Amino acid sequence: MNKIITLKKNEHYRITAGHLWAFSNEIEKIEGEPLIGEVVEVKNFSNEFLGVGFYNPHSLIAVRLLSRKQEEINSEFFRKRIESAYQLRKKIYPDETSYRVVHGEADFLPGLIVDKYNDFLSVQTFSAGMDQRLPMICDVLESLLQPKGIVERNEAVIRTYEGLEQRAGIIRGRAEQTIISEYGIKFSVDLLHGQKTAFFLDQRENRKAFQRYVRGSSVLDCFCNAGGFALHAASAGAKEVVGVDVSSDVIEHAKANAMLNHLESTTQFIVADTFDYLNAMIEQKKMFDVINLDPPSFAKSKKTVNKAIKGYRQLHSLAFDLLSPGGILATASCSHHVYEDKFLDIITSTAKKAGRQVSMLEWHGASPDHPVLPSLPETKYLKFGIFRVE
């Protein structure tokens, strides 16, 4: 007997419009007693076929749609999807050796992330169905990309929502430190200990855009992590660059990356809570020509959105107090629950309250190897703006 999920009346419209998730409260009936991670058919209330996907009875996202056709979810299915995604990346970055190969839902492989760092791959699986098929996926990745090693970075809390344990380690081959290049700037990547999959590849184009505004300027990079924006600024001719992060490990990593690029003379990396550091600089009446704000997600769920908005307002208020007249503010949010219009309102309304005027110079999302599925707003998570502040 087929495993079939039938949706309640009128609950299919979002899926027929292109969304890939069916939520548990949208289900009318379940046939065949599907197990966690099994492939099920999804039908509307009128018994019309909508697609096939992975089922999880323990998750709010009960079904993640994989295909709108009746097809087997097997090795050949994964080979076609991953190869299609890989070929697109080679068109986007033909001369690069590091980029995101698979970006989950936007590559029609919901719950799967694959990042390429030179000859190594870093994988994340966010659904039970993907997690169960990780050996099959690794077989396909080895066949297509011939990596020296594949690691999994499955420490994300989101896995617990799927009933999955958190883990990290080598799956295939070996793992070693590797040095990637981003528009001429080198970064050492620790595959097993770096944040996320090892490096924030989604800000690649935004770091390049940032370079346009820093020559001859004093620059403050908040939540600097391994020094991405800071080193791009130093490389582009900033006279002084300060990077701040609360983690001593990432600050040591940033210092090592500065030395790797011979930029240690113009960069300083400080271990500190960013909010505390900004307040201290205000007390010292320190000013910066350029400030970059790239905090971690402030809103992990809808329940924390109001708290996140308060945090973003506080952060931007402090930054406006430290920016020189005519200065540049670069600012990002990776909280997909804080939508684009709300984030822009936070920036402009906080500027007004601080007695500053802002004009937008640039507005971007993630780099193109992190595509967006327009019908699934959750994939449009990164917002990045550059503003002139008077």
N, C-alpha and C positions, 0 to 999 in steps of 0.2 A: 504493500500500500504506500502511495506517495505521502510525503510529509507536507502538509498544506497549512498555511496561515491565511485565514480570511479576515479582511479588515471590516470594521464597522461601516455602516452606511455613511457615505460622503467623506470618509477618511483617506481616500485614495488620491485626491486631487493634487496634493503636494508631491506625491511620488510620480504621478503621470506628468507633472510639470518639470521633473528632473531631479528631485531630491532622492537620496539613496537610503534614507533611514525610515523604518517603521517602528513606532514607539509602542511599548507594552500596553498602554491605555487605549490604543487604537485598534486592538485586536478583538474581533467578534468571536472567532472560534479557532481551535487548533486540532488538526487531524493527524493521526499517525504517530503520536507521542514522540516528536523529534527530541533528540538529546542535545545538550550544549555543544555548539560548534557544527552541528549537522547542517547540510544544505536543505532548504525548504523552498517550496513554491509559494509565491505570494499572489493572492487573488483579491479582487474587490468584492463588495457585498453582493454584486450580481454574478459572481463566480467567473469573472473575466480575468485571464492571466495577466499579471503585472511584471513578473520577473522571478528570479531565483536569488537566494542570498543565504548568508550564515545566520543561524538562529541562536539566541542565547536567552533562556528563560529567566536568568538572574540579572539581566541588564535592563535599564530603562530603554536603551536602544535594542529592541527585541530582534530586529532583522536588519542586517546591512546588505543592501542589494548589490549583487555582483554582475548580473546580466539581465537584460530585458528579453532575452531569448531562452528557449528551452535548450540548455546545453549542459554538458558535464563540466563540473568544476574540478579539473584534473591537471596533470602536469602540462599538457598542451595548452590549456586555457591560460595558465600562469606564464608560459613561455611567450605566447602571443602578446599578452598585456604588458609584460615587463620589457620585451623587445621593442614594442611600440613606444613605451616611455623612454627607453634608453636611446633610441634613434632620435627622438625629439631633443633630448639633452645634447646630443652630439651636434645637432643643427644650431642650438642656442649658444653653446660654448665649444666650438670646434677645436680650439687650441688649448682648452683647459683639461686638466686631469682630475679635478675635484668638483663635485656638484651633487645635487640631489637627483637620484635616478628615478625613484618612485615617491610620489607625494600623495599617498592614500586615496581618498575619495576623488580628488581632482584628476587622478590617473585611473579611475574606475577600479581601484583595488583598495576598498575601504578597510582601514585598520592596518595598513602596511606602509612603512617608511623604509627606504633604502638610500643611504648616502654613500658616495664614493670619495675616498681620500687616496688619491694616487692609485696604488695597486691593492687597496684594502676597502672592504665594504663594512658598513655599520648598519645594522638592521633593528627595527622596532616593530613589534606586533601589538596592536591595541584591541584586537578582538579575539575571542576564544577560537573562532573558526580559523583565523590566520595563524594563531599560535600553534594550533594542532598540526597545521600544514607547513610549519617552518622547515622541516627537513626537505620536503618537496620543493619549497621555494629556494632553498639554498642549492639544491641540485640544479635548478634552472639558472640561478645566478652564476654558479661555477661554469656552466656550459656557455653562457652568453658573454661573461666578462672576464673569465679566467683570473679571478683575484688570487693574491698570495694568501689572503686570509679573510674570514668573515667573523665579525663579532656581533653580539647582540647587546643592546643597551636598553634593556627592558626594566629600568628602575622607576618608570613613571607611575605616579599614584593612580592615574586614570585606569591602569590595568586592574586595580582592585575593584573597580566598578563592574568589571567583566568576570570577577571571581578568579583572576589570575594572580600568581605570585610575582613579586618583583625580583629580577635577577639580571646579572650581567656576566659576560665571559666570552671566551673564544668558542665559536661553533665549528669552524672549519679552518684548516691551515694554521697560520700563526698570526700574532699581533705584535707590532713593534711601533715605536714612535716614528712618525713620518712628517716630512716638511712639505706643506702645500704652498702654492704661490697664488696670490690674489692681486691682479693688476700690478705685478712687480714686487709686492710686499710678501715676505715669507712669514709663515706661521707654523710653529711646531704643534703637531696634533697628537694628543694622547688618546688613543682609540678606546681605552678601557676606563679612563678617569675624567676626560674632558666632559663639560656639561652637554646635556641633550645627547646627540649622537657623537659628539666630540668637539664640534665647532658650530657657530651660528652662521650657516651658509646663507640663510634667508636675507641677511643684511648686506650681501656682497655689493649690489648696485647702489645701495644707499651710502655705504662707506665711500664709494667712488665719488658720488655726488657731493658728499661732505667736503671733499678736497677742494672744491671750487672756492670755498669761503674762508680759508684759514691762513693763507699766505701772510706772513708778517704779524700774525695775531697771537694773543695769549689764549689758550684753549683748555677748557675743563671737560673731561670725559667722565661722566657719572655712570656708575655701574659698568665699569670698563671691561670687566671680564679679562680675556687674554690680550687685550690691548688693540682690538680691531679698529675702532674709530681713532683712538689716540695715535696709533702708528701711521694710519693714513694721513692724519693731520701733520705729524712730524715730517713725513716723507714729502708732503706738498708744500713745505716751507714755513710752517708755523714757528714762531720764535720761541714759544714756551708751551709745553703740553703737560698737563697734570691728569693722571688717571686715578680714579678712586673706586675701590670695591671692598666689600666687607670681608671677603675671603682672602686669607693670607696665601693660600695655595694658588689662586688665580693671579694674585699680584706677583708672586714669584714667577709664574708662567709668563706674565706680561713683560716683566723685566728681562727674562730670557729671550723673548721675541724681539724686544728692543735691541738687545745685543746682537741677535741674529741678523738684524737689518742695519747695524751700526748707527742706531738712532738714540743711544743711551744718553748722549750729551744734551739733547733737547727734551727728553722725557723724564718725568718723575711719577712713580706709581706709589700710592699710599693706601695702606690698609685702614679703612674706616667705614663706619655706617654713613651712607651718603647724606642722609638728612642731618646727622650730627655735623658732618664736615661742612655742609652748606651753611648751617647756622653759625659755625665757628668762623667761616670766611666773612660772613656778614658782620659779625662782631669786630673783626679785624679790618673792616672796610676795604676788603680785597675786591677787585673787579676783574672780570674776564671779557675779552672781546667776543669769544665764541664758547657756547656751552652745548654739550650734547647730553641728552637724557635718554638712556636706553635701559629702563628697569625691567626686571622680570615681571611676569604676569601678576597684576594686582587682583584680578578677578578669576578665580579658578572655577566658579559656578555662578549662576544667576543670583544666588543668595548673597554673594559677596560683592555685587556690583556697586551698591551704595557706598560701602566701605572703600572700594577701589576708587570711585570718583572722588571721594574725600582725599585719598592719598595722592591722586594725580593733581588735584588742586593745590595741595600743600607743596608738592614737589615743584610745580611750575611757579608758584608764588615765590619760593626761595630763589629759583633760577632768575626770575625777573629782577629781584633785588640785587643780584650779582652781575647782571649784564651791563656793560658799558652802553651809553647812548649810541644808537646805530649798530649795536651788536647783533650777532647771529645766534638764534636758538634752533638747534636741531632736536627733535623730540619724537619718541616712538612709543607705541603701545602694542603689545602682543596679546592683549586680553580680547579674545573675540567677542566676549559678552559686552564689552564696551564698544559700541558701534562707532563707525567713522564720524557720523554727524555729532554724536555726543562727545567724542574725543576732541574734535575741532572746537566745539562749544566750550569745553573745559579750558582750552588754550586761550581763546579770545576773551572769554568772560573773566578769567583770572588775570589776564593782561590789563583789562579795563580796571579791575579792582585795584591793581598795583599801580595805576596811573601811567601805564605804558600803552603804546600803540603798536600793533603788529601788522605786517603785510606778508602774505604767503609768497614765497619764492618757488617752492617745489612741494609736491605731495605725491607720495609713492606708497606702494605695498611691498610685498616680498619680491625677491628676484624671480625671473621667469622660470627657473627650474622648480619653483614652488607655485604651480598654477592654481587658479581659483575656479571652482565650479560655481557659476553664477546662480544656479538654482539651489545651492547649499551655502547659505551665508556663513556658516561656521568655518568654511575654508578661507574666507577673507579676514584673516585674523590680524595681520600686521598692518599698522598704520604708521607712516613716517612723514613728518613735515619739516621743512626748513623755513624759518621766518626771520625777517628783519625786524628788530625791536627798537623803537624810538622812545 
